[in-house]
Amino acid sequence: KYEVIPVVIDDNEDIITKVKGLDFALLALHGKFGEDGTVQSVLQTLDIPYSGCGPISSGICMDKDFTKRVLKANDIRTARWINVSSVDEIDYDKIEEMGYPVFVKPTNGGSSVATFKVKEKSEIRAVEEGLKWDCEVMIEEFIEGEEITCPIFDGEMWPVIAIKPHLDFFDYTQKYAANGADEIVVELEENLHKEVEKMALDTYKALKCKVYARVDMIVDKNGVPYILEVNTLPGMTPASLFPKSAAAKNISYSELLDKIIETSILVRSLF
């Protein structure tokens, strides 16, 4: 159906040469440059349609502090946090208010790289490790509960998947290990489902996402959901979360890629 041309980006400077002549770019990129709106901006400048969210929402969602500011401005529930660019900016009083443990993670990053669960004040120097990966680090309130992920396609929430890590939390190793966590399509209790769906769609809209995105949440022990983060380029291998959700709707992997391509081309043609 398609003439597929693999494009591997090894160097930021060679993208323009490599993408010239493409009718469409199906993005399968992660991390800075690929997921933060930079590639999307280049493609948009070259008038090459591409899959998924645009530059602005990609950039905002990559920045966890910015994401939370938008969520808070729209009265969408998210865990408390502080954001620092050096260890000197750490407000220990605010951390005490949140209570230990807390999560320390790079503000701009994904896949739980350099993410630490800090259980007491003496361990908060983990911020220094986070600053090796990014110029800002987030210290976030720990919400104990069950992690779920809500795939959104073209403004519709698809089947929810529960993530049950085998260890303390869903870290980088577990995310990419073959059996790092149990990922199960779940039927939420009716009222919880309605609340989760509203929060997920409100988040998708507030952050101006397009085509598809994955909204990650945590549901605490009292059944109260909190937004964790938004993935604008979620994993798209056949075993990834979004395709698992699609399968629960009887949408094959191949059909999912078709839908992403067709919807993306339609969205890009409107601007």
Helices and strands as residue ranges (DSSP letters): G 12-14, H 15-19, H 38-45, H 55-62, H 64-73, E 81-84, G 87-89, H 92-98, E 102-106, E 116-118, G 121-123, H 126-130, E 137-141, E 145-153, E 156-157, E 161-165, H 172-176, E 181-185, H 190-206, E 212-220, E 225-231, H 241-248, H 253-269
